[in-house]
């Protein structure tokens, strides 16, 4: 099971994303309920505009919001739910 977040680089998740994912992992290990994830091996799913939105913390700032030189890395906004 894997989850995608809309950020660049390795381990660039927010504290909220980390806590949510870890809590879901513990529930899976202790309770046997596999959490939701993203289909990262499906090229069509990865190319879909909302890919990575479901598990991305919607509260700024992300790196590209605070470092002007990184603004070019900002992905398109997630579609409204």
mmCIF file of the N, C-alpha and C atoms, coordinates in Angstrom:
data_MODEL
# 
_entry.id   MODEL 
# 
loop_
_atom_site.group_PDB 
_atom_site.id 
_atom_site.type_symbol 
_atom_site.label_atom_id 
_atom_site.label_alt_id 
_atom_site.label_comp_id 
_atom_site.label_asym_id 
_atom_site.label_entity_id 
_atom_site.label_seq_id 
_atom_site.pdbx_PDB_ins_code 
_atom_site.Cartn_x 
_atom_site.Cartn_y 
_atom_site.Cartn_z 
_atom_site.occupancy 
_atom_site.B_iso_or_equiv 
_atom_site.pdbx_formal_charge 
_atom_site.auth_seq_id 
_atom_site.auth_comp_id 
_atom_site.auth_asym_id 
_atom_site.auth_atom_id 
_atom_site.pdbx_PDB_model_num 
ATOM 1   N N  . UNK A 1 1  ? 0.842   -1.163 0.000   1.00 0.00 ? 1  UNK A N  1 
ATOM 2   C CA . UNK A 1 1  ? 0.000   0.000  0.000   1.00 0.00 ? 1  UNK A CA 1 
ATOM 3   C C  . UNK A 1 1  ? 0.888   1.227  0.000   1.00 0.00 ? 1  UNK A C  1 
ATOM 4   N N  . UNK A 1 2  ? 0.603   2.143  -0.892  1.00 0.00 ? 2  UNK A N  1 
ATOM 5   C CA . UNK A 1 2  ? 1.359   3.387  -0.969  1.00 0.00 ? 2  UNK A CA 1 
ATOM 6   C C  . UNK A 1 2  ? 0.404   4.556  -1.091  1.00 0.00 ? 2  UNK A C  1 
ATOM 7   N N  . UNK A 1 3  ? 0.862   5.704  -0.624  1.00 0.00 ? 3  UNK A N  1 
ATOM 8   C CA . UNK A 1 3  ? 0.106   6.938  -0.748  1.00 0.00 ? 3  UNK A CA 1 
ATOM 9   C C  . UNK A 1 3  ? 0.974   7.987  -1.420  1.00 0.00 ? 3  UNK A C  1 
ATOM 10  N N  . UNK A 1 4  ? 0.351   8.714  -2.325  1.00 0.00 ? 4  UNK A N  1 
ATOM 11  C CA . UNK A 1 4  ? 1.052   9.812  -3.000  1.00 0.00 ? 4  UNK A CA 1 
ATOM 12  C C  . UNK A 1 4  ? 0.621   11.130 -2.376  1.00 0.00 ? 4  UNK A C  1 
ATOM 13  N N  . UNK A 1 5  ? 1.574   12.034 -2.240  1.00 0.00 ? 5  UNK A N  1 
ATOM 14  C CA . UNK A 1 5  ? 1.260   13.396 -1.819  1.00 0.00 ? 5  UNK A CA 1 
ATOM 15  C C  . UNK A 1 5  ? 1.811   14.334 -2.869  1.00 0.00 ? 5  UNK A C  1 
ATOM 16  N N  . UNK A 1 6  ? 1.221   15.497 -2.975  1.00 0.00 ? 6  UNK A N  1 
ATOM 17  C CA . UNK A 1 6  ? 1.620   16.454 -4.007  1.00 0.00 ? 6  UNK A CA 1 
ATOM 18  C C  . UNK A 1 6  ? 2.706   17.365 -3.469  1.00 0.00 ? 6  UNK A C  1 
ATOM 19  N N  . UNK A 1 7  ? 3.900   16.888 -3.588  1.00 0.00 ? 7  UNK A N  1 
ATOM 20  C CA . UNK A 1 7  ? 5.076   17.645 -3.204  1.00 0.00 ? 7  UNK A CA 1 
ATOM 21  C C  . UNK A 1 7  ? 6.231   17.078 -4.003  1.00 0.00 ? 7  UNK A C  1 
ATOM 22  N N  . UNK A 1 8  ? 7.348   17.698 -3.974  1.00 0.00 ? 8  UNK A N  1 
ATOM 23  C CA . UNK A 1 8  ? 8.503   17.224 -4.722  1.00 0.00 ? 8  UNK A CA 1 
ATOM 24  C C  . UNK A 1 8  ? 9.486   16.594 -3.744  1.00 0.00 ? 8  UNK A C  1 
ATOM 25  N N  . UNK A 1 9  ? 10.355  15.770 -4.271  1.00 0.00 ? 9  UNK A N  1 
ATOM 26  C CA . UNK A 1 9  ? 11.436  15.225 -3.464  1.00 0.00 ? 9  UNK A CA 1 
ATOM 27  C C  . UNK A 1 9  ? 11.034  14.029 -2.629  1.00 0.00 ? 9  UNK A C  1 
ATOM 28  N N  . UNK A 1 10 ? 11.953  13.606 -1.804  1.00 0.00 ? 10 UNK A N  1 
ATOM 29  C CA . UNK A 1 10 ? 11.773  12.436 -0.953  1.00 0.00 ? 10 UNK A CA 1 
ATOM 30  C C  . UNK A 1 10 ? 11.530  12.900 0.477   1.00 0.00 ? 10 UNK A C  1 
ATOM 31  N N  . UNK A 1 11 ? 10.530  12.329 1.117   1.00 0.00 ? 11 UNK A N  1 
ATOM 32  C CA . UNK A 1 11 ? 10.204  12.645 2.518   1.00 0.00 ? 11 UNK A CA 1 
ATOM 33  C C  . UNK A 1 11 ? 9.836   14.121 2.718   1.00 0.00 ? 11 UNK A C  1 
ATOM 34  N N  . UNK A 1 12 ? 9.085   14.678 1.795   1.00 0.00 ? 12 UNK A N  1 
ATOM 35  C CA . UNK A 1 12 ? 8.675   16.073 1.917   1.00 0.00 ? 12 UNK A CA 1 
ATOM 36  C C  . UNK A 1 12 ? 7.217   16.179 2.342   1.00 0.00 ? 12 UNK A C  1 
ATOM 37  N N  . UNK A 1 13 ? 6.789   15.256 3.187   1.00 0.00 ? 13 UNK A N  1 
ATOM 38  C CA . UNK A 1 13 ? 5.420   15.284 3.683   1.00 0.00 ? 13 UNK A CA 1 
ATOM 39  C C  . UNK A 1 13 ? 5.336   16.175 4.920   1.00 0.00 ? 13 UNK A C  1 
ATOM 40  N N  . UNK A 1 14 ? 4.126   16.635 5.194   1.00 0.00 ? 14 UNK A N  1 
ATOM 41  C CA . UNK A 1 14 ? 3.913   17.511 6.343   1.00 0.00 ? 14 UNK A CA 1 
ATOM 42  C C  . UNK A 1 14 ? 3.757   16.667 7.614   1.00 0.00 ? 14 UNK A C  1 
ATOM 43  N N  . UNK A 1 15 ? 3.871   17.285 8.773   1.00 0.00 ? 15 UNK A N  1 
ATOM 44  C CA . UNK A 1 15 ? 3.627   16.542 10.012  1.00 0.00 ? 15 UNK A CA 1 
ATOM 45  C C  . UNK A 1 15 ? 2.236   15.903 10.041  1.00 0.00 ? 15 UNK A C  1 
ATOM 46  N N  . UNK A 1 16 ? 1.232   16.609 9.537   1.00 0.00 ? 16 UNK A N  1 
ATOM 47  C CA . UNK A 1 16 ? -0.128  16.045 9.512   1.00 0.00 ? 16 UNK A CA 1 
ATOM 48  C C  . UNK A 1 16 ? -0.199  14.810 8.621   1.00 0.00 ? 16 UNK A C  1 
ATOM 49  N N  . UNK A 1 17 ? 0.460   14.853 7.459   1.00 0.00 ? 17 UNK A N  1 
ATOM 50  C CA . UNK A 1 17 ? 0.477   13.691 6.567   1.00 0.00 ? 17 UNK A CA 1 
ATOM 51  C C  . UNK A 1 17 ? 1.192   12.519 7.228   1.00 0.00 ? 17 UNK A C  1 
ATOM 52  N N  . UNK A 1 18 ? 2.283   12.788 7.911   1.00 0.00 ? 18 UNK A N  1 
ATOM 53  C CA . UNK A 1 18 ? 3.032   11.748 8.598   1.00 0.00 ? 18 UNK A CA 1 
ATOM 54  C C  . UNK A 1 18 ? 2.194   11.094 9.692   1.00 0.00 ? 18 UNK A C  1 
ATOM 55  N N  . UNK A 1 19 ? 1.570   11.904 10.525  1.00 0.00 ? 19 UNK A N  1 
ATOM 56  C CA . UNK A 1 19 ? 0.777   11.367 11.638  1.00 0.00 ? 19 UNK A CA 1 
ATOM 57  C C  . UNK A 1 19 ? -0.401  10.549 11.125  1.00 0.00 ? 19 UNK A C  1 
ATOM 58  N N  . UNK A 1 20 ? -1.126  11.084 10.150  1.00 0.00 ? 20 UNK A N  1 
ATOM 59  C CA . UNK A 1 20 ? -2.281  10.363 9.603   1.00 0.00 ? 20 UNK A CA 1 
ATOM 60  C C  . UNK A 1 20 ? -1.867  9.013  9.031   1.00 0.00 ? 20 UNK A C  1 
ATOM 61  N N  . UNK A 1 21 ? -0.790  9.012  8.269   1.00 0.00 ? 21 UNK A N  1 
ATOM 62  C CA . UNK A 1 21 ? -0.327  7.773  7.655   1.00 0.00 ? 21 UNK A CA 1 
ATOM 63  C C  . UNK A 1 21 ? 0.156   6.778  8.705   1.00 0.00 ? 21 UNK A C  1 
ATOM 64  N N  . UNK A 1 22 ? 0.865   7.260  9.710   1.00 0.00 ? 22 UNK A N  1 
ATOM 65  C CA . UNK A 1 22 ? 1.356   6.366  10.754  1.00 0.00 ? 22 UNK A CA 1 
ATOM 66  C C  . UNK A 1 22 ? 0.197   5.774  11.564  1.00 0.00 ? 22 UNK A C  1 
ATOM 67  N N  . UNK A 1 23 ? -0.783  6.577  11.900  1.00 0.00 ? 23 UNK A N  1 
ATOM 68  C CA . UNK A 1 23 ? -1.958  6.080  12.631  1.00 0.00 ? 23 UNK A CA 1 
ATOM 69  C C  . UNK A 1 23 ? -2.672  5.008  11.814  1.00 0.00 ? 23 UNK A C  1 
ATOM 70  N N  . UNK A 1 24 ? -2.825  5.252  10.511  1.00 0.00 ? 24 UNK A N  1 
ATOM 71  C CA . UNK A 1 24 ? -3.464  4.246  9.656   1.00 0.00 ? 24 UNK A CA 1 
ATOM 72  C C  . UNK A 1 24 ? -2.638  2.970  9.578   1.00 0.00 ? 24 UNK A C  1 
ATOM 73  N N  . UNK A 1 25 ? -1.311  3.095  9.564   1.00 0.00 ? 25 UNK A N  1 
ATOM 74  C CA . UNK A 1 25 ? -0.440  1.924  9.566   1.00 0.00 ? 25 UNK A CA 1 
ATOM 75  C C  . UNK A 1 25 ? -0.617  1.116  10.851  1.00 0.00 ? 25 UNK A C  1 
ATOM 76  N N  . UNK A 1 26 ? -0.643  1.786  11.990  1.00 0.00 ? 26 UNK A N  1 
ATOM 77  C CA . UNK A 1 26 ? -0.820  1.097  13.272  1.00 0.00 ? 26 UNK A CA 1 
ATOM 78  C C  . UNK A 1 26 ? -2.176  0.387  13.310  1.00 0.00 ? 26 UNK A C  1 
ATOM 79  N N  . UNK A 1 27 ? -3.218  1.044  12.834  1.00 0.00 ? 27 UNK A N  1 
ATOM 80  C CA . UNK A 1 27 ? -4.543  0.408  12.781  1.00 0.00 ? 27 UNK A CA 1 
ATOM 81  C C  . UNK A 1 27 ? -4.505  -0.842 11.911  1.00 0.00 ? 27 UNK A C  1 
ATOM 82  N N  . UNK A 1 28 ? -3.746  -0.782 10.813  1.00 0.00 ? 28 UNK A N  1 
ATOM 83  C CA . UNK A 1 28 ? -3.625  -1.930 9.912   1.00 0.00 ? 28 UNK A CA 1 
ATOM 84  C C  . UNK A 1 28 ? -2.903  -3.076 10.615  1.00 0.00 ? 28 UNK A C  1 
ATOM 85  N N  . UNK A 1 29 ? -1.811  -2.778 11.283  1.00 0.00 ? 29 UNK A N  1 
ATOM 86  C CA . UNK A 1 29 ? -1.021  -3.806 11.962  1.00 0.00 ? 29 UNK A CA 1 
ATOM 87  C C  . UNK A 1 29 ? -1.800  -4.401 13.135  1.00 0.00 ? 29 UNK A C  1 
ATOM 88  N N  . UNK A 1 30 ? -2.420  -3.541 13.923  1.00 0.00 ? 30 UNK A N  1 
ATOM 89  C CA . UNK A 1 30 ? -3.099  -4.018 15.134  1.00 0.00 ? 30 UNK A CA 1 
ATOM 90  C C  . UNK A 1 30 ? -4.519  -4.512 14.884  1.00 0.00 ? 30 UNK A C  1 
ATOM 91  N N  . UNK A 1 31 ? -5.185  -3.976 13.873  1.00 0.00 ? 31 UNK A N  1 
ATOM 92  C CA . UNK A 1 31 ? -6.581  -4.340 13.651  1.00 0.00 ? 31 UNK A CA 1 
ATOM 93  C C  . UNK A 1 31 ? -6.853  -5.089 12.371  1.00 0.00 ? 31 UNK A C  1 
ATOM 94  N N  . UNK A 1 32 ? -5.867  -5.169 11.502  1.00 0.00 ? 32 UNK A N  1 
ATOM 95  C CA . UNK A 1 32 ? -6.024  -5.924 10.269  1.00 0.00 ? 32 UNK A CA 1 
ATOM 96  C C  . UNK A 1 32 ? -6.802  -5.215 9.170   1.00 0.00 ? 32 UNK A C  1 
ATOM 97  N N  . UNK A 1 33 ? -7.102  -3.936 9.362   1.00 0.00 ? 33 UNK A N  1 
ATOM 98  C CA . UNK A 1 33 ? -7.853  -3.204 8.348   1.00 0.00 ? 33 UNK A CA 1 
ATOM 99  C C  . UNK A 1 33 ? -6.878  -2.426 7.471   1.00 0.00 ? 33 UNK A C  1 
ATOM 100 N N  . UNK A 1 34 ? -6.740  -2.863 6.219   1.00 0.00 ? 34 UNK A N  1 
ATOM 101 C CA . UNK A 1 34 ? -5.805  -2.213 5.301   1.00 0.00 ? 34 UNK A CA 1 
ATOM 102 C C  . UNK A 1 34 ? -6.342  -0.822 4.942   1.00 0.00 ? 34 UNK A C  1 
ATOM 103 N N  . UNK A 1 35 ? -5.524  0.207  5.106   1.00 0.00 ? 35 UNK A N  1 
ATOM 104 C CA . UNK A 1 35 ? -5.975  1.562  4.779   1.00 0.00 ? 35 UNK A CA 1 
ATOM 105 C C  . UNK A 1 35 ? -6.015  1.805  3.266   1.00 0.00 ? 35 UNK A C  1 
ATOM 106 N N  . UNK A 1 36 ? -6.673  2.877  2.894   1.00 0.00 ? 36 UNK A N  1 
ATOM 107 C CA . UNK A 1 36 ? -6.720  3.272  1.488   1.00 0.00 ? 36 UNK A CA 1 
ATOM 108 C C  . UNK A 1 36 ? -5.344  3.744  1.033   1.00 0.00 ? 36 UNK A C  1 
ATOM 109 N N  . UNK A 1 37 ? -5.116  3.638  -0.243  1.00 0.00 ? 37 UNK A N  1 
ATOM 110 C CA . UNK A 1 37 ? -3.870  4.114  -0.815  1.00 0.00 ? 37 UNK A CA 1 
ATOM 111 C C  . UNK A 1 37 ? -4.094  4.580  -2.239  1.00 0.00 ? 37 UNK A C  1 
ATOM 112 N N  . UNK A 1 38 ? -3.017  4.903  -2.919  1.00 0.00 ? 38 UNK A N  1 
ATOM 113 C CA . UNK A 1 38 ? -3.066  5.322  -4.318  1.00 0.00 ? 38 UNK A CA 1 
ATOM 114 C C  . UNK A 1 38 ? -2.497  4.224  -5.196  1.00 0.00 ? 38 UNK A C  1 
ATOM 115 N N  . UNK A 1 39 ? -3.042  4.095  -6.397  1.00 0.00 ? 39 UNK A N  1 
ATOM 116 C CA . UNK A 1 39 ? -2.590  3.092  -7.354  1.00 0.00 ? 39 UNK A CA 1 
ATOM 117 C C  . UNK A 1 39 ? -1.388  3.651  -8.114  1.00 0.00 ? 39 UNK A C  1 
ATOM 118 N N  . UNK A 1 40 ? -0.231  3.648  -7.465  1.00 0.00 ? 40 UNK A N  1 
ATOM 119 C CA . UNK A 1 40 ? 0.967   4.274  -8.022  1.00 0.00 ? 40 UNK A CA 1 
ATOM 120 C C  . UNK A 1 40 ? 1.564   3.514  -9.203  1.00 0.00 ? 40 UNK A C  1 
ATOM 121 N N  . UNK A 1 41 ? 1.134   2.285  -9.427  1.00 0.00 ? 41 UNK A N  1 
ATOM 122 C CA . UNK A 1 41 ? 1.655   1.497  -10.544 1.00 0.00 ? 41 UNK A CA 1 
ATOM 123 C C  . UNK A 1 41 ? 0.777   1.589  -11.785 1.00 0.00 ? 41 UNK A C  1 
ATOM 124 N N  . UNK A 1 42 ? -0.313  2.341  -11.709 1.00 0.00 ? 42 UNK A N  1 
ATOM 125 C CA . UNK A 1 42 ? -1.227  2.486  -12.833 1.00 0.00 ? 42 UNK A CA 1 
ATOM 126 C C  . UNK A 1 42 ? -0.952  3.827  -13.525 1.00 0.00 ? 42 UNK A C  1 
ATOM 127 N N  . UNK A 1 43 ? -0.338  3.813  -14.714 1.00 0.00 ? 43 UNK A N  1 
ATOM 128 C CA . UNK A 1 43 ? -0.003  5.069  -15.388 1.00 0.00 ? 43 UNK A CA 1 
ATOM 129 C C  . UNK A 1 43 ? -1.203  5.997  -15.604 1.00 0.00 ? 43 UNK A C  1 
ATOM 130 N N  . UNK A 1 44 ? -2.364  5.425  -15.890 1.00 0.00 ? 44 UNK A N  1 
ATOM 131 C CA . UNK A 1 44 ? -3.558  6.257  -16.101 1.00 0.00 ? 44 UNK A CA 1 
ATOM 132 C C  . UNK A 1 44 ? -3.971  6.943  -14.804 1.00 0.00 ? 44 UNK A C  1 
ATOM 133 N N  . UNK A 1 45 ? -3.871  6.239  -13.687 1.00 0.00 ? 45 UNK A N  1 
ATOM 134 C CA . UNK A 1 45 ? -4.214  6.841  -12.393 1.00 0.00 ? 45 UNK A CA 1 
ATOM 135 C C  . UNK A 1 45 ? -3.225  7.954  -12.045 1.00 0.00 ? 45 UNK A C  1 
ATOM 136 N N  . UNK A 1 46 ? -1.953  7.722  -12.290 1.00 0.00 ? 46 UNK A N  1 
ATOM 137 C CA . UNK A 1 46 ? -0.921  8.718  -11.986 1.00 0.00 ? 46 UNK A CA 1 
ATOM 138 C C  . UNK A 1 46 ? -1.097  9.959  -12.866 1.00 0.00 ? 46 UNK A C  1 
ATOM 139 N N  . UNK A 1 47 ? -1.533  9.794  -14.107 1.00 0.00 ? 47 UNK A N  1 
ATOM 140 C CA . UNK A 1 47 ? -1.719  10.917 -15.032 1.00 0.00 ? 47 UNK A CA 1 
ATOM 141 C C  . UNK A 1 47 ? -3.009  11.692 -14.767 1.00 0.00 ? 47 UNK A C  1 
ATOM 142 N N  . UNK A 1 48 ? -3.920  11.135 -13.976 1.00 0.00 ? 48 UNK A N  1 
ATOM 143 C CA . UNK A 1 48 ? -5.192  11.790 -13.691 1.00 0.00 ? 48 UNK A CA 1 
ATOM 144 C C  . UNK A 1 48 ? -4.952  13.039 -12.838 1.00 0.00 ? 48 UNK A C  1 
ATOM 145 N N  . UNK A 1 49 ? -5.529  14.193 -13.193 1.00 0.00 ? 49 UNK A N  1 
ATOM 146 C CA . UNK A 1 49 ? -5.260  15.438 -12.463 1.00 0.00 ? 49 UNK A CA 1 
ATOM 147 C C  . UNK A 1 49 ? -5.407  15.376 -10.940 1.00 0.00 ? 49 UNK A C  1 
ATOM 148 N N  . UNK A 1 50 ? -6.369  14.642 -10.396 1.00 0.00 ? 50 UNK A N  1 
ATOM 149 C CA . UNK A 1 50 ? -6.453  14.630 -8.932  1.00 0.00 ? 50 UNK A CA 1 
ATOM 150 C C  . UNK A 1 50 ? -5.500  13.645 -8.241  1.00 0.00 ? 50 UNK A C  1 
ATOM 151 N N  . UNK A 1 51 ? -4.628  12.966 -9.014  1.00 0.00 ? 51 UNK A N  1 
ATOM 152 C CA . UNK A 1 51 ? -3.717  12.014 -8.386  1.00 0.00 ? 51 UNK A CA 1 
ATOM 153 C C  . UNK A 1 51 ? -2.865  12.715 -7.331  1.00 0.00 ? 51 UNK A C  1 
ATOM 154 N N  . UNK A 1 52 ? -2.789  12.118 -6.164  1.00 0.00 ? 52 UNK A N  1 
ATOM 155 C CA . UNK A 1 52 ? -2.001  12.673 -5.070  1.00 0.00 ? 52 UNK A CA 1 
ATOM 156 C C  . UNK A 1 52 ? -2.756  13.650 -4.191  1.00 0.00 ? 52 UNK A C  1 
ATOM 157 N N  . UNK A 1 53 ? -3.975  13.986 -4.562  1.00 0.00 ? 53 UNK A N  1 
ATOM 158 C CA . UNK A 1 53 ? -4.741  14.974 -3.782  1.00 0.00 ? 53 UNK A CA 1 
ATOM 159 C C  . UNK A 1 53 ? -5.377  14.370 -2.524  1.00 0.00 ? 53 UNK A C  1 
ATOM 160 N N  . UNK A 1 54 ? -5.800  13.135 -2.600  1.00 0.00 ? 54 UNK A N  1 
ATOM 161 C CA . UNK A 1 54 ? -6.565  12.535 -1.504  1.00 0.00 ? 54 UNK A CA 1 
ATOM 162 C C  . UNK A 1 54 ? -5.809  12.543 -0.177  1.00 0.00 ? 54 UNK A C  1 
ATOM 163 N N  . UNK A 1 55 ? -4.514  12.315 -0.217  1.00 0.00 ? 55 UNK A N  1 
ATOM 164 C CA . UNK A 1 55 ? -3.743  12.202 1.019   1.00 0.00 ? 55 UNK A CA 1 
ATOM 165 C C  . UNK A 1 55 ? -2.805  13.393 1.255   1.00 0.00 ? 55 UNK A C  1 
ATOM 166 N N  . UNK A 1 56 ? -2.956  14.441 0.470   1.00 0.00 ? 56 UNK A N  1 
ATOM 167 C CA . UNK A 1 56 ? -2.128  15.634 0.625   1.00 0.00 ? 56 UNK A CA 1 
ATOM 168 C C  . UNK A 1 56 ? -2.788  16.596 1.596   1.00 0.00 ? 56 UNK A C  1 
ATOM 169 N N  . UNK A 1 57 ? -2.014  17.060 2.557   1.00 0.00 ? 57 UNK A N  1 
ATOM 170 C CA . UNK A 1 57 ? -2.464  18.073 3.508   1.00 0.00 ? 57 UNK A CA 1 
ATOM 171 C C  . UNK A 1 57 ? -2.779  19.344 2.730   1.00 0.00 ? 57 UNK A C  1 
ATOM 172 N N  . UNK A 1 58 ? -3.999  19.832 2.845   1.00 0.00 ? 58 UNK A N  1 
ATOM 173 C CA . UNK A 1 58 ? -4.410  20.996 2.056   1.00 0.00 ? 58 UNK A CA 1 
ATOM 174 C C  . UNK A 1 58 ? -4.039  22.326 2.716   1.00 0.00 ? 58 UNK A C  1 
ATOM 175 N N  . UNK A 1 59 ? -3.386  22.279 3.861   1.00 0.00 ? 59 UNK A N  1 
ATOM 176 C CA . UNK A 1 59 ? -3.057  23.502 4.577   1.00 0.00 ? 59 UNK A CA 1 
ATOM 177 C C  . UNK A 1 59 ? -1.640  23.945 4.221   1.00 0.00 ? 59 UNK A C  1 
ATOM 178 N N  . UNK A 1 60 ? -1.497  25.147 3.611   1.00 0.00 ? 60 UNK A N  1 
ATOM 179 C CA . UNK A 1 60 ? -0.147  25.636 3.319   1.00 0.00 ? 60 UNK A CA 1 
ATOM 180 C C  . UNK A 1 60 ? 0.545   26.021 4.619   1.00 0.00 ? 60 UNK A C  1 
ATOM 181 N N  . UNK A 1 61 ? 1.805   26.266 4.638   1.00 0.00 ? 61 UNK A N  1 
ATOM 182 C CA . UNK A 1 61 ? 2.656   26.374 3.456   1.00 0.00 ? 61 UNK A CA 1 
ATOM 183 C C  . UNK A 1 61 ? 3.357   25.062 3.120   1.00 0.00 ? 61 UNK A C  1 
ATOM 184 N N  . UNK A 1 62 ? 3.571   24.862 1.849   1.00 0.00 ? 62 UNK A N  1 
ATOM 185 C CA . UNK A 1 62 ? 4.449   23.805 1.363   1.00 0.00 ? 62 UNK A CA 1 
ATOM 186 C C  . UNK A 1 62 ? 5.770   24.496 1.019   1.00 0.00 ? 62 UNK A C  1 
ATOM 187 N N  . UNK A 1 63 ? 6.775   23.740 0.662   1.00 0.00 ? 63 UNK A N  1 
ATOM 188 C CA . UNK A 1 63 ? 8.090   24.325 0.360   1.00 0.00 ? 63 UNK A CA 1 
ATOM 189 C C  . UNK A 1 63 ? 8.008   25.396 -0.723  1.00 0.00 ? 63 UNK A C  1 
ATOM 190 N N  . UNK A 1 64 ? 7.214   25.158 -1.761  1.00 0.00 ? 64 UNK A N  1 
ATOM 191 C CA . UNK A 1 64 ? 7.147   26.113 -2.872  1.00 0.00 ? 64 UNK A CA 1 
ATOM 192 C C  . UNK A 1 64 ? 6.429   27.399 -2.486  1.00 0.00 ? 64 UNK A C  1 
ATOM 193 N N  . UNK A 1 65 ? 5.676   27.372 -1.369  1.00 0.00 ? 65 UNK A N  1 
ATOM 194 C CA . UNK A 1 65 ? 5.011   28.577 -0.889  1.00 0.00 ? 65 UNK A CA 1 
ATOM 195 C C  . UNK A 1 65 ? 5.963   29.472 -0.088  1.00 0.00 ? 65 UNK A C  1 
ATOM 196 N N  . UNK A 1 66 ? 6.999   28.899 0.472   1.00 0.00 ? 66 UNK A N  1 
ATOM 197 C CA . UNK A 1 66 ? 7.885   29.650 1.356   1.00 0.00 ? 66 UNK A CA 1 
ATOM 198 C C  . UNK A 1 66 ? 9.243   29.989 0.738   1.00 0.00 ? 66 UNK A C  1 
ATOM 199 N N  . UNK A 1 67 ? 9.624   29.279 -0.313  1.00 0.00 ? 67 UNK A N  1 
ATOM 200 C CA . UNK A 1 67 ? 10.910  29.518 -0.972  1.00 0.00 ? 67 UNK A CA 1 
ATOM 201 C C  . UNK A 1 67 ? 10.619  29.925 -2.416  1.00 0.00 ? 67 UNK A C  1 
ATOM 202 N N  . UNK A 1 68 ? 10.695  31.224 -2.720  1.00 0.00 ? 68 UNK A N  1 
ATOM 203 C CA . UNK A 1 68 ? 10.340  31.689 -4.066  1.00 0.00 ? 68 UNK A CA 1 
ATOM 204 C C  . UNK A 1 68 ? 11.038  30.941 -5.199  1.00 0.00 ? 68 UNK A C  1 
ATOM 205 N N  . UNK A 1 69 ? 12.267  30.532 -5.010  1.00 0.00 ? 69 UNK A N  1 
ATOM 206 C CA . UNK A 1 69 ? 13.004  29.839 -6.073  1.00 0.00 ? 69 UNK A CA 1 
ATOM 207 C C  . UNK A 1 69 ? 12.403  28.469 -6.389  1.00 0.00 ? 69 UNK A C  1 
ATOM 208 N N  . UNK A 1 70 ? 11.550  27.953 -5.508  1.00 0.00 ? 70 UNK A N  1 
ATOM 209 C CA . UNK A 1 70 ? 10.940  26.639 -5.727  1.00 0.00 ? 70 UNK A CA 1 
ATOM 210 C C  . UNK A 1 70 ? 9.525   26.736 -6.278  1.00 0.00 ? 70 UNK A C  1 
ATOM 211 N N  . UNK A 1 71 ? 9.035   27.930 -6.551  1.00 0.00 ? 71 UNK A N  1 
ATOM 212 C CA . UNK A 1 71 ? 7.656   28.108 -7.020  1.00 0.00 ? 71 UNK A CA 1 
ATOM 213 C C  . UNK A 1 71 ? 7.376   27.307 -8.285  1.00 0.00 ? 71 UNK A C  1 
ATOM 214 N N  . UNK A 1 72 ? 8.391   27.108 -9.128  1.00 0.00 ? 72 UNK A N  1 
ATOM 215 C CA . UNK A 1 72 ? 8.185   26.353 -10.357 1.00 0.00 ? 72 UNK A CA 1 
ATOM 216 C C  . UNK A 1 72 ? 7.814   24.894 -10.102 1.00 0.00 ? 72 UNK A C  1 
ATOM 217 N N  . UNK A 1 73 ? 8.054   24.390 -8.897  1.00 0.00 ? 73 UNK A N  1 
ATOM 218 C CA . UNK A 1 73 ? 7.742   22.999 -8.552  1.00 0.00 ? 73 UNK A CA 1 
ATOM 219 C C  . UNK A 1 73 ? 6.281   22.805 -8.139  1.00 0.00 ? 73 UNK A C  1 
ATOM 220 N N  . UNK A 1 74 ? 5.571   23.896 -7.915  1.00 0.00 ? 74 UNK A N  1 
ATOM 221 C CA . UNK A 1 74 ? 4.195   23.802 -7.413  1.00 0.00 ? 74 UNK A CA 1 
ATOM 222 C C  . UNK A 1 74 ? 3.310   23.074 -8.428  1.00 0.00 ? 74 UNK A C  1 
ATOM 223 N N  . UNK A 1 75 ? 2.665   21.976 -8.012  1.00 0.00 ? 75 UNK A N  1 
ATOM 224 C CA . UNK A 1 75 ? 1.793   21.259 -8.933  1.00 0.00 ? 75 UNK A CA 1 
ATOM 225 C C  . UNK A 1 75 ? 0.482   22.018 -9.119  1.00 0.00 ? 75 UNK A C  1 
ATOM 226 N N  . UNK A 1 76 ? -0.283  21.668 -10.135 1.00 0.00 ? 76 UNK A N  1 
ATOM 227 C CA . UNK A 1 76 ? -1.590  22.294 -10.299 1.00 0.00 ? 76 UNK A CA 1 
ATOM 228 C C  . UNK A 1 76 ? -2.435  22.046 -9.054  1.00 0.00 ? 76 UNK A C  1 
ATOM 229 N N  . UNK A 1 77 ? -3.340  22.961 -8.791  1.00 0.00 ? 77 UNK A N  1 
ATOM 230 C CA . UNK A 1 77 ? -4.213  22.812 -7.630  1.00 0.00 ? 77 UNK A CA 1 
ATOM 231 C C  . UNK A 1 77 ? -5.060  21.554 -7.756  1.00 0.00 ? 77 UNK A C  1 
ATOM 232 N N  . UNK A 1 78 ? -5.363  20.967 -6.625  1.00 0.00 ? 78 UNK A N  1 
ATOM 233 C CA . UNK A 1 78 ? -6.248  19.810 -6.612  1.00 0.00 ? 78 UNK A CA 1 
ATOM 234 C C  . UNK A 1 78 ? -7.662  20.266 -6.965  1.00 0.00 ? 78 UNK A C  1 
ATOM 235 N N  . UNK A 1 79 ? -8.381  19.468 -7.740  1.00 0.00 ? 79 UNK A N  1 
ATOM 236 C CA . UNK A 1 79 ? -9.767  19.815 -8.052  1.00 0.00 ? 79 UNK A CA 1 
ATOM 237 C C  . UNK A 1 79 ? -10.592 19.916 -6.775  1.00 0.00 ? 79 UNK A C  1 
ATOM 238 N N  . UNK A 1 80 ? -11.567 20.798 -6.763  1.00 0.00 ? 80 UNK A N  1 
ATOM 239 C CA . UNK A 1 80 ? -12.438 20.934 -5.599  1.00 0.00 ? 80 UNK A CA 1 
ATOM 240 C C  . UNK A 1 80 ? -13.230 19.651 -5.393  1.00 0.00 ? 80 UNK A C  1 
ATOM 241 N N  . UNK A 1 81 ? -13.384 19.297 -4.123  1.00 0.00 ? 81 UNK A N  1 
ATOM 242 C CA . UNK A 1 81 ? -14.122 18.059 -3.813  1.00 0.00 ? 81 UNK A CA 1 
ATOM 243 C C  . UNK A 1 81 ? -15.604 18.279 -3.879  1.00 0.00 ? 81 UNK A C  1 
# 
